[in-house]
């Protein structure tokens, strides 16, 4: 085939028929100015139909879901962290058919009065002992002995309150809430979640700064032992967890099942498949 140039030069050039260019999809072409081609996200249609058109990653970068941890004002609006298994203190009060959700000790501010008592008694003991050492009398040794014994008794009382704080637990399950108190004499108060008619928590300015609050729980009956529970830590997160347990228990079970699946290592499935193949 011959062709005549547009300039009228009359030069004959042999050319071959050109094939039409292959049209590329928008997802196959790289982004202008991008260092690497855009990724494709194709989704197959349900029912064996044709696949849905692929979309470039750059087209959905602005609407992609970000599951990273939040920060700022929304940081901490998650359920309070709690052990996966009950402690020996609370395990004896749980029956096998209920699901354990968590347990919490009271905030450390619950012991603040006793910290102050222990500190003041130490200073008073030192001050009185200094005065007695300057006192020239036969009763000086007796006075020092009484002062030291009184100081030791006060420290023993403070230590007892610390042990009592450690043993106290607020427990949440899928069926009830419990409050365990006492060391030698034990008190166990319980309220079914189905009987809770109203629940709120209150925070003082100090409670907002130190992140603790008092829970006020109302039930359909008369006054209950669990009506007022002061000095609980992370009150907002605990309040949300209790409300979710009362109104959306299926969502809690589904989330915990997903967390258990994530804890299973991937090589465990490979090991099971190999054992099944050998058998």
Helices and strands as residue ranges (DSSP letters): E 40-41, E 55-56, G 57-59, G 61-63, G 72-74, H 88-91, E 100-104, G 108-111, H 112-133, H 140-167, E 169-173, E 176-181, E 187-192, G 193-195, E 196-202, H 205-210, E 212-219, E 228-233, H 235-247, H 249-263, H 266-278
